[in-house]
């Protein structure tokens, strides 16, 4: 059986989740469900990034022990994923003992091999990103995502050798052996690699500056750099123990992420894997950001919409739908509460909801308990192609085109009039409509699992479904 390993980034446990986190996770869930429906053996991973300066600071501000703090936030994320019907197979937390042990043993191996060495490091550090930035990334001297000046850090640290990988990495990205989607992002990374030779990076912080993290096994006065700790989640989630050997499902087939973290995923992550003697991911799939008022939606910037608010009012499938269809796969897009409500009314309550009710009401009346034969046709080719290319919004467009087509078929053929004269003819029209609706349900299943289930059940029992969309104001 073909295997498929799909990942989301692990999210910082510094605050409650917002729509941006839900976006990546919902998209990954749709693709994981799609892969399962194509008969693949899927491992879908997500989790929490729980160490580092940012979290240590936030826990301190709230007067909480960091472990207790991240326990609480992780529980909120997990509850959200449950409410959003996220079908992950593995949920990793970097404060899990198994993860910490694996990281320590991997670092020991790297140190023994000479991939990690002690040296002096100087760089511009943005604690919002938990990343060293290069000057060309700044705008007006500030980190463009966090709108603050990075601090100049000069420290005695441990470094990971990176420089030797530059050329090979460039080749692998160019040839799509390490595929970066979309092409614009691939080119962005290639031009970054051309301009800036890969430099060895600092992979530790002195314990007195950052204590909330994994101590280096060979020097307990240093804490592992949070990104190194975080990258290894993609291995530890599969049960890897930090030693030799490639865990089942590895390497990832598809790694989803926002554009904010592509550069580290396209440089540090592959270098780390090369040192560990492990294969590189097949594809990094990069999406844009959800904006609010023209700026990246983020807790740090204070412009986030909490997913729980929309979930409570509209339900999981409505939020899944909005994220899957109305957010472009690659571009940034603004999201507002008003826009969400309009989409909900137009496409779900009045669109899919009404269509299903109309068709099933007629079907229930005309067939009166008879079983309707449904032709199981192949799914439309463009739908399959978009799903295989992970362009979920375009695949959803195909579904809504079919919904529109079924709507206009009702208007054109008027079965509710025909039935008065010719019941058999009306039944023929309904057969076509119910078959179409059944196809809609199959195509919707990865997107709106609950709604698709209700439609299928209604068709099987040939009766009106309970209301598909009911908003709780
Ligand atoms: N912990 C790191 C990732 C480590 S992975 C080895 C991190 N965490 S994060 O909480 O900041 O989440 C970043 C990811 O969340 C983004 O790459 C993106 O997938 C998602 N999003 C967070 N905000 C977003 C938007 N406003 N819009 C869309 N997605 C965004 O970085």
Boltz pocket constraint, residues with backbone or C-beta under 6 A from the ligand:
constraints:
  - pocket:
      binder: B
      contacts: [[A, 8], [A, 9], [A, 10], [A, 11], [A, 12], [A, 19], [A, 20], [A, 21], [A, 23], [A, 24], [A, 49], [A, 227], [A, 230], [A, 231], [A, 233], [A, 256], [A, 257], [A, 258], [A, 259], [A, 260], [A, 261], [A, 288], [A, 289], [A, 290], [A, 291], [A, 296], [A, 297], [A, 298]]
      max_distance: 6.0
